[in-house]
């Protein structure tokens, strides 16, 4: 059944439409370049995270026309030139973690620090509320900085 999700049992999905949810509810999506694997990831995001994922993707596309996309390590990546990425996001148990690879250079910097000096995070929790204008501004700024090679 397309869109069906299941908890991870350590095995691959048994049918083509099945998606295994890894720890924290993160969808296990095959690695791939382009919009299709990112849309598959967003479609498989569980519960409230699905709608937020759609909003994030729409904002990124609007702010960075022609943005490059890929899924690596079960995470959508966005960049101006593949393989250089400025942003990714990932489903955690209680929030969506957005990673800005050069986040310490953004003004203002996203609020959550990383063990890596340049990386900053922004978390969106279950109420799904976030300042979309601020996020859009961070996306615009981040897309103009050198990307992270992955």
C-alpha angles and dihedrals in degrees: 000000000000115000093019113146132199138180116264114268093174090261129104119256110282098218129039093247095047118102122198115220112218126204113319091019094285110159117241102227124171116254114262147143125246139031098302098070091044091051089048089053093049092047089054096047105119126243119322091000091072094065092045090050090053091050093048092050092048093050092048092049091048095049097042110037110206093018113177117234137194141158115232127165090002090300131109114238128197127199146152094235124020122263092027114083133190101183144018136173134208136187114246125182097266104013148018112255114214114196122205105193093204094029096137087066093057121100109252096017116230109265105246119076125214132210084250111077098224098041121091130177136213119199126206115199133204097281084067091218119139137145100268093187091055091046090050090050091051090049092051092048094044093050090060095053125084108278128234114255111233 
